[in-house]
Amino acid sequence: MINYELKNIDPDDLEDLLIKVETSFDIAFVGDELVHIMTFGQLCEHLANKIQLEHSDDCTSQQAFYKLRDAIIATSQVDHKKTISTDFPLAALFPRHNRRSQTKKMEAHVGFKLNIMRPPHWATGILAIMLLASIVGLFFYWQIGLVGLAFSIVGLWLADKIGNELDLQTVGQVAEKMTSAHYLKSRRDMRTFNKNEIEKVLVALFSNYFDIDHGIHPETNLERSI
């Protein structure tokens, strides 16, 4: 028998992920509401039953793409809908010199943060090494370690704020991220949802947050984590 289990998952990390689920579906898990949840499939079923909205069969990822496409057209120099497809490269839409300002305009148009940019990996790598070295340095020369700790923390925060490397490559990837991170806000009618999409959205959230590349089965055990 196959043992479906999320391994090396910190319960605190799962709590953070559940907050993302609450944000995406505009709900709140109260008290011990999830204490009976043992598997991923049960979590999907519980969520589908909890959302008190009318069911609709329309595709949310398609609606997210249309919303994103309209935002791009409204905030950039692309003026023809047929020009933009799901595989259209983001780098062609957002040149590096004004990428952050253009992205902010697009986010204002769709109504929520897209978080599609990051600092260069080399910068975060150096700052992370400095952070670890500073922590070790606290045990030897605490003054120098404290300065290094403050510098690396501020550096990581600043790098995150000004980084303009694209974390995604295509318009379609951004639309998929919108669907998982802001499910209801990505829909044309936020008073409806498609219950058949719940599992797909949760799989995307779990896979991206925990960097899971082998997929999640409905029988995946969550008992040790929730």
C-alpha positions in Angstrom: 0.0 0.0 0.0 1.4 3.4 -0.9 2.1 5.7 2.0 1.0 9.2 1.0 2.5 11.6 3.5 3.9 15.1 3.6 7.4 14.7 4.9 9.5 17.2 6.7 6.7 19.7 6.9 6.7 22.0 9.9 3.2 22.5 11.4 3.9 26.2 11.7 4.6 26.3 7.9 1.3 24.6 7.3 -0.4 27.2 9.5 1.1 29.9 7.3 -0.2 28.1 4.2 -3.7 27.8 5.6 -3.6 31.6 6.0 -2.9 31.9 2.3 -5.9 29.5 1.7 -8.1 31.8 3.8 -6.9 34.9 1.8 -7.5 33.2 -1.5 -11.0 32.0 -0.8 -12.0 34.9 1.6 -12.8 32.6 4.5 -11.6 32.0 8.1 -10.9 28.8 9.8 -12.1 29.1 13.4 -10.8 27.4 16.5 -10.5 23.6 16.1 -12.5 23.5 12.9 -9.8 21.5 11.1 -9.1 19.0 13.9 -11.0 16.2 12.1 -9.1 16.7 8.9 -6.8 13.7 8.3 -6.1 13.8 4.5 -5.6 16.3 1.7 -8.9 15.1 0.1 -10.8 15.8 3.3 -9.4 19.3 3.4 -10.6 19.9 -0.2 -14.0 18.6 0.7 -14.2 20.7 3.8 -13.2 23.8 1.9 -15.8 23.2 -0.8 -18.5 22.8 1.8 -17.4 25.8 3.8 -17.5 28.3 0.9 -21.0 29.7 1.0 -21.2 30.8 -2.6 -23.2 29.8 -5.7 -21.5 27.1 -7.8 -20.6 28.0 -11.4 -18.8 25.8 -13.9 -16.8 28.6 -15.5 -13.0 28.4 -15.5 -11.3 30.7 -13.1 -7.8 30.5 -14.6 -9.3 31.7 -17.9 -11.0 34.6 -16.2 -7.8 35.4 -14.4 -6.0 35.5 -17.8 -8.6 37.9 -19.2 -8.4 40.2 -16.2 -4.6 40.2 -16.4 -4.6 40.8 -20.1 -6.9 43.8 -19.7 -4.7 45.2 -16.9 -1.6 44.8 -19.2 -3.3 46.6 -22.1 -4.6 49.4 -19.8 -1.2 50.0 -18.2 1.3 49.3 -20.9 1.8 50.2 -24.6 0.4 46.9 -25.8 -2.9 48.0 -27.4 -4.2 44.8 -29.1 -5.7 41.9 -27.2 -4.7 39.3 -29.8 -1.0 40.3 -29.2 -1.1 38.8 -25.7 -1.4 35.0 -25.2 -0.7 32.8 -22.3 2.8 32.0 -23.5 3.7 35.7 -24.1 7.0 36.5 -22.2 6.8 38.9 -19.3 10.2 40.3 -20.1 8.9 41.6 -23.4 6.0 43.4 -21.6 8.0 44.8 -18.7 11.5 46.1 -19.6 13.9 46.1 -16.8 14.3 50.0 -16.6 10.6 50.5 -15.6 9.6 47.1 -14.5 8.7 47.9 -10.9 6.6 51.0 -11.8 4.7 49.1 -14.6 4.1 46.2 -12.3 2.6 48.5 -9.6 0.3 50.0 -12.2 -0.8 46.5 -13.3 -1.4 45.4 -9.6 -3.5 48.5 -9.0 -5.6 47.6 -12.0 -6.3 44.0 -11.0 -6.8 45.0 -7.3 -4.1 42.9 -5.5 -0.4 42.2 -5.3 1.0 39.8 -7.9 4.5 39.4 -6.3 6.1 38.4 -9.6 9.5 40.0 -8.9 12.4 39.0 -6.7 16.0 40.1 -6.0 18.9 38.4 -7.9 19.8 35.0 -6.5 23.4 36.1 -6.0 22.3 39.0 -3.8 20.1 36.9 -1.5 22.7 34.2 -1.4 25.4 36.6 -0.2 23.1 38.2 2.4 21.9 34.9 3.6 25.5 33.7 4.1 26.3 37.0 5.9 23.3 36.4 8.2 24.5 33.0 9.2 28.0 34.2 9.7 26.7 37.0 11.9 24.8 34.6 14.0 27.9 32.5 14.6 29.9 35.7 15.2 27.6 36.6 18.1 29.3 33.9 20.1 32.8 35.3 19.6 32.6 39.0 19.0 29.0 40.0 19.8 29.5 43.6 18.7 30.6 42.7 15.2 28.1 39.9 15.0 25.3 42.3 16.0 26.3 44.8 13.3 26.5 42.1 10.7 23.1 40.7 11.8 21.5 44.1 11.4 23.1 44.8 8.1 22.1 41.4 6.6 18.5 41.7 7.8 18.1 45.2 6.4 19.9 44.1 3.2 17.5 41.2 2.7 14.5 43.5 3.3 15.8 46.1 1.0 16.7 43.6 -1.7 13.1 42.3 -1.6 11.7 45.8 -2.0 13.9 46.8 -4.9 14.6 43.5 -6.7 13.3 43.5 -10.2 14.1 40.0 -11.5 11.0 38.3 -12.8 10.1 35.3 -10.7 7.7 34.0 -13.5 8.3 33.9 -17.2 5.0 34.1 -19.0 1.6 35.8 -18.8 -0.1 32.3 -18.4 2.1 31.6 -15.3 1.0 34.8 -13.7 -2.7 34.0 -14.4 -2.2 30.6 -12.7 -0.6 32.3 -9.7 -3.5 34.7 -9.5 -5.9 31.7 -9.5 -4.3 30.0 -6.6 -3.3 33.1 -4.5 -6.4 35.2 -5.1 -9.0 32.8 -6.3 -12.2 34.8 -5.7 -10.7 38.1 -6.8 -9.6 36.5 -10.0 -13.1 35.6 -11.0 -15.5 37.7 -13.0 -18.2 37.2 -10.4 -16.8 37.0 -6.9 -20.2 35.8 -5.6 -19.6 32.4 -7.3 -17.0 29.7 -7.3 -16.3 26.5 -9.1 -16.2 23.6 -6.6 -14.5 21.4 -9.2 -11.5 23.7 -9.0 -10.9 23.5 -5.3 -8.5 20.5 -5.5 -6.5 22.0 -8.3 -6.1 25.3 -6.5 -5.0 23.7 -3.2 -2.5 21.4 -5.1 -1.0 24.5 -6.6 -0.8 26.3 -3.2 0.8 23.2 -1.5 3.2 22.5 -4.3 4.5 26.0 -4.6 4.7 26.7 -0.9 6.4 23.5 0.1 8.3 23.1 -3.3 6.7 19.7 -3.9 7.4 18.3 -7.4 5.8 14.8 -7.0 2.2 15.9 -6.8 -0.3 15.6 -3.9 -2.8 12.7 -3.7 -6.2 13.0 -2.0 -5.0 10.4 0.5 -1.9 12.4 1.4 -1.8 12.4 5.2 -2.1 15.7 7.0 -2.8 14.4 10.4 0.7 15.1 11.8 0.7 18.6 10.5 -2.7 20.2 11.1 
